[in-house]
Structure formats: C-alpha cells, structure tokens
Amino acid sequence: MDRGNGPLVIVLRESLIRDDISKGQKRKEAAREVKTFIQNIHHFRDEYLDNQAAPLERVVIFDEAQRAWTREMAASFMKRKRGRLDFTKSEPEFLISVMDRHTDWAVIVCLIGGGQEIHTGEAGLTEWFHALQKHFLHWRVYVSQQITDTEYLAEKKPADLLPGSQLIVEDRLHLSVSIRSFRSEKVSALVKAILDCNLDTAQDLYIQVANRYPIYLTRNLPQARSWVRQCARGGERFGLLASSGAARLRPDGIFVNSDIEVEHWFLDNRQDVRSSYALEGIATEFDIQGLELDWTVVAWDADLRYRDGFWDYKSFKGSKWQTVVDATRQLYLKNSYRVLLTRARQGMIIFIPLGDETDATRPPSYYNSTFEYLRKIGLQVID
C-alpha cells in the first residue's frame, strides 16, 4: 500500500499494466488485476470506516510509513472530503486498529526512510510508536537498532516509547546497503552530512564516494543537461529535478509549477517529449519521492541557502522571498532537498544559477554561498 495516488503507485501500476499488455492482455483487464494487487491506502482506510469486520488481508505492507498523517491532518481530511465529523485517530492508530480486528494474528510491515517527511501533516515514525504505546501494548514490535538515528525518531529511542517486553531489536531489518545508489552505499550519508552542514564529515564522505558515484557542480544548465546525456548508456534513465519551492528558476527555463504526467515522465522512451529523457519537464520532490533515475540534474534555488555554517530557509510569496520560521516547515524544506539529492542511482550534477544583479529576487549572493559550500566539500566544477 502507498500514500494516495502518489507517483510511486501511478508509475508502478502503469509499469505492470504495460507489462501485461505486452503479453497480450487487454488494458482494462490488466488494470483491474493490478489495482487489486497494489492498493491505495486511502481506499483501504475508507473501506473499513463503517465496515467493522476484520480485513481479508493478514499481512499488509505500508510503504513510506513515516509519511502517515497526524490525528489533526486525518481529522481535517475526513471532515472536508468524507463528511466525517467523528474521526479522531491518526492514520497509524486507525490502520493498526483495523488489523487488530483479527483475533489470532496479523502482521504490519512498515517500510520507512529517514528524513522523508515533506508534506504538511505527515507525522513521522514517532506517531506509530505513540499509537502502539497508547492502544496496542499487546502487539509485538520488531525494529532495527539503527532506527535511533535523528532522522527517524528525532533523538528518541524505541525503548523510550515502548515497554521493553513489547520491543524486539532485530538488526537484520535494516537495509544497510542502498539499493538506490548501488555504486556507493555512502551517498545517503554524504547527503545527510551536506544538509546537516557538517563540513568535515561531508568532505571525508565525498572522497570515499567520488570515484564510484560522480557528483559534479555547475552554473551552466545546458552543460548539466549535456553531462547526464553523455553519462547514460543504453536504456539508463536521466531527468531534471528541482524543489517545489524553486520559484526563481523560471529565468533558466525551469517551471516547477507545471505538472508532469509521471507515468509518461518515468516510463516513456527517448522519442516522447513528455519523458524524463527530454530534460524539459521538471520533477519535484513530490513527483519523485519513492522513485529513482540512473542520472539526475538537481537544480538548486534560493529557497535553501547556505550562510555562515547554517541554512536559510525561504519561501517565495508574491514578488519576494520570505523567511520560513516554523521549525516543521524548515524540516520539510530540508527534507525536500534530501529527496532530490538521493534519487540518482549512478551519479548526479547539481546546477546552481549565477543569479542576476538586476533582479532583486535572484541576486548572485543568494546562490554563491551555497555554490562555494558545495565546492569546499570537494565537488568538482564543470563550466
């Protein structure tokens, strides 16, 4: 199961449908079969709002479980979209309660990624623990010791959230080698160090990563496009990414508010201008979360600016940048760049504009400090 009709669900379903069609099956029949196999989490939830029976499923897998909604977000949605005024549970609490209807056994597998919360109302992993602690102490919970990282539980430990008798630590549950960045398992650690402004660690990790996983830096967007085209071999896929808040990349021809058709962007061939190969349509963190390409161009705007060892968090409103003060919104913005910087399996190039002295919304000073910070880490520059 996955969050809503997100890009992962759309692309995975379409890929399976196309595979069935290639084997001679009609599209309508293929679509029906795929839909029953990969369920929308909203449909699962809605089905059991009034139906109090135990679900047919005994084992369910929730992808990106850290993105489940808080009680407030879930209640707001149910009131606005479903006309339900009595919904008072967070998504984790409700989903566990549905599986708890089984009187003998049930299994919930939560697939999680640290630092992936990018939507308003996403509760993070702690909400699952709070629900278990408050209502489901009879469930056994298996976790990896690595879950104590700040990106998962915000400096808490599982033992602080659940009784020891309920908690079983099993390190084999941790995916220690990145499948996404198969050339180097240390890419995620490097991105974390970059975003944590930990210069020394980032420099050390970049040295370890660079030979197997190329990461370059440029102020020239045509050069960035040329680089990924030259790197890709055969059917290897590449594309152009940017933050949804990258409002001032428009002068460079990057329009983050123009929606892409994700099934075409991720699946169509080089002859289709809607595909990622065209390097025209822009995928934001919302389009590409849970998915990946072989090579990426990551366009970095002034919504996240490096200054004196810290990040400045900005949001473009009307005709000017405004400072993001709220800590949760800052986290979402930081996580947006974490998503963008971890989508490439083989390598990436980061494009940072030069800016324009005549444009008050994008002077060079908004970009130069970020560029110099990344260059200081060791990223090689392509002019």
N, C-alpha and C positions, 0 to 999 in steps of 0.2 A: 504494500500500500504506500501511497505517496501523497504529499500535500496537494490537495485540489487537482485541478487540471494544469499542473505545472509543466515546465518544459521537459522534465525527465519523463513524465508519464506520456506526454504527447509524442515525444521522439521514440520512446521505447515501443509504444503501441504501434506507431506508424511503421517502424522498422520491422516488427513482427508481422504486421499485415502485409507489407510489401514482400516479405519472405514467403508467406503463404500464397500470395498471388503468383509469385514466380514458380510455384509448384503446381499451379493450375487451379487453385481455389478462387472462387468469386469473392470480390472485395467485401460485400455485405456479410457473407458467411464468415470470412476471416475476421472481420471487425467484431462480430458478435462473440466469437470464441476468445479473442484477445481481451475483450472487455471483462469477461468473467475471470480471466486469469490474473490481470492486473487491475485491482480495484482502486477507485478514487476513495480516499479516506473520508471525504465528506459524505459520500453515498453510504459507506459502511456506518458512519455515525447516525445519519438520518434514518436509516432502516431500523435502528434499534432504539430510537427515541420513544416510540409508542409500543413497539414490539418487545415485550419483556421476556421472550424466550431466549434460551441460550443460543448463540450463533452456531451455524453449521461448522465453522472453522474452529479447530482446536489449536492450531499453530498459526500465528499471524506475524508478519514481518513489517515493521513500520520503518520506512526509510527516512532519514533525516529527522529522527525523533526529537532532536534538540530544538526543532522548529515548531513543536506543538504549542498551541495557544494557551495563554493565561486565562484564568476564570473571567476576568473583565472583558478580554477580547472575544472569548467564546460566547459570553452572555450577550454582548453587543451584537455580534453576528446573528445569533439565534433570534434576537428581538427584531432586528432590521430585515433579515432575509427569510426567516421562517415563522415569524409572528409568535414566537415562544417567549413569554414573559417570565417563565418559571425556571429557566435554565441557569443553574448556579455553580456548575462544575467547570474546572479547567479541562482541556482536552485529555491530558494524561489520566486524570481521575475518571472521566467518563469512559474512556476506552478500556482502562483496566476493569472498571465495573461491569462492562459488557462481557468481557472474557471471564470474569469472576462468577458469572451465572452458571458455568459448568460446575457440577458438584464433585467431580473427581479430579480432573486435571486439565490444564491449558498452558500454553507457552506463548509468551510475547517476546519477540526478538526486536530489540531497538538498535538500529544502525545509527551511529552518531558520528558527527565530525566537529571537532573543536573550533570555536570562533566562526561559526557559520550562520549565526542569527543576523538576519539583515532586514527583516520585516517588523513593523510595529506590532507589538502584541505577542511576539514569539518568546516563550517563557524560558527557554534554555533547559538544560538537563535537570536542574535542581527541582523543577516542578514535578517531574516523575518521582523523585525521592520524597518530596513533600506529600504527594498523594499516597504513596505507599506507607509512609510513616503515619499518616492520619487515619487511613481507612483500610489498609490491606496488610496488616502485620503478619497475616497467615501465609503471605506469598514469600517464596524464597527468591532472593535476588543475587544473580551472578554478575560480577563486574571484574574488570581488569584493574590492576593497581595503577596503571597509567591514567586512569580517569581522574586522578587528583590534580592534574595539570590545571592551571588557572583558566584555560580556555574552555574547560568542561564544567567545573564546579565552583569557579570564582573563589579559589583558595580554601574551599571547604573540603573535607574528606568524607567518603561514604560512611565511615564509622560515626561521623558527627551527625549524620542524617538518618541512620537506621541502626537498630539494635544489632549487636554482633551475632546473635543467634539467627538472624534473618539473612545476614550478608555472607556471601561466599566469594572470596577473591580467587579468580582464575585468570592468570596472565595470558593463557593461550587465546583468550577472547580479543586480545589487542592485535590489530593489523600493524605489525612493526615495520613492514616494508611496503612503501607506497606502490600501489598498482598504477595510479595515475601517472606519476613521474617515474616510470620504470628504469630510467637511466640513472637516477640517483634518489635514494630514499631520504636524503637530507635536504631536499628542496623545500619541503614544508617547514622544516626547522629554520632554514635560511629566511624564508618569507616572514616567519614569526619574529625572528631577530630584527629584521628590517623594520617591521611595523611596531616592534617594542622599542625602537630607537636604541638598540643595543649594538653599538658600532663594532666593538671588538669581536663579539660573537659572530656578527654578520660577516666581518672581514675573514675570519677563520673558516666559516662555513662556505663562503664563496670560493675560497681557494680549493676546498675539497670537492666542490660541485662543478666548477667551471669546465674542467676537461671532459666531463661526461654529459653535462647538461648546459649548453651555451645560453648565457643571458647577456644580451647587449643593450646598449643605451644609445638613443639618437634624438636629435632635434629636428630630424628630416623625415616626414611621414612617407613620401614616395620611396625613400631609401628603406624604411621599415617594411613597406609592402614588398619591395624587391627582395629583401633578405629572406622573408618567410617563403616566398615563391622559389627561391634558389635552394633553400634547405629541404623542402618537401620532395620526397621521392615516391614515384608510383601513385598510389591512392592515398598517401598521407594527407591529412586534412589540416587546413590552417584558416584563421579568421581574425577579425578585428574586434577587440573588446574595449569597453570603457565603462566607467561608473555611471549609474543613472543620474548622478548629480553633476556630471561633467557638462554643465550648461554652456561653458565658454570655449568648447572645442568646435563650435559651429564655424568660425572663420577658417578652420582647417578642413571643413567638409565632413565633420563628424557630428551627426544629429542623433543624440541619444533618445530623443522623444519620438522618433519614427519607429513604430513597431515592426519587428521582423516576424515572418512566419517560420517558427522554429523547426517544424518538420522539414521544410524546404532548405532552411539555412544549414541544418546539420546533416541532411541525407542526400540532397540533390548533387548532381555531378558538376564538373567544371563548366559545362556549356550553359548552365542555368544561372542567370544573373541574380537569382534570389538566394543562391547558395553562399556559404561562407567563403568559398574559393574566390568569389568576385571581389572580396575585400571592400564591399560597399555598405551592405547592411551591418549595423553595429549591434552586437550582443552585449547587454548589460549584465550585472551580477544576477539579476532576476531571471534572465533568459538562459544563463549557462550554469547556474548552480546545480550540482549533481551530474554534470556532463563534462566532457573534455574534448580537446582537439590535440593534434600532434604538435603544431606550432602556433604561436599566437603573437599578435601585436597588441600590446596593452597601452592604451592612450591614457596618460595621467594628467588630469586637470588640476585647477587650483582649489578644488573642494577639499583636498587633503594636502596641506603644505608643511614642509619641514622648516622649522625655525628654532635655532639655538638648542638643539637636542630634543625637541618635542614636536608634536604635530599641532598645527592649527586646523580646526575643523570648521568648514564653511558650507553655507547653503546659498545658492543663488536665487534671490527673490526679486521679481520685478526687473530692476535695472542695476542691481548691485549685490555684492556678496554680503552675507550676514554671518556672524559668528554663531556656531552651534554650541550652546552652553549645556544643554541637558546631557548627562552622562550616558544615558541609554542611547540617545541619538548619535553621540560620538562613537559609541561601541558599534552601532550598525554601520556607520560610515567606514570605520576602520575595518570591519569585517567584510564590507563590500570589496575593498582592495585586496583583502586576504583571498576572497573567492577568485577575483580576477587574476591574481598572481599565481594561483595554483591550478589553473585549468590546462596548462600545456604539459603533455606527456614527454616531449623531447627537447623543447627549448623555446625561448621567447625573446622578444625585443621590446623594450619599453620606450615609447615615444613621449617626450615632454616638449611641449611647444616652446618656441622662443619668446612668445609674448609680443606685445606691441606697445611702444611708448605712447602712441597717440590714442590708445584705447584704455580708458580708466578701469575697465573690468578685467583687463588681462595684461598689465604691465609686466615686463621681464622679471621684476623682483618676485612676483607671485610664483614663478617657476624655477628660477635659477638656484634657489637654495635646495630645493628637492633634487634637482639635477646634480648639484655638487655633492650632496649627501650620498646619493647612489654611486656616483663616480668614486667617492672616497672609500666606499665599501670595496671597490675593485672592479666594478662593471666597466667593460671596455666600450669605448665610444665609436660609433660608426657615423661618419659625417655624410 
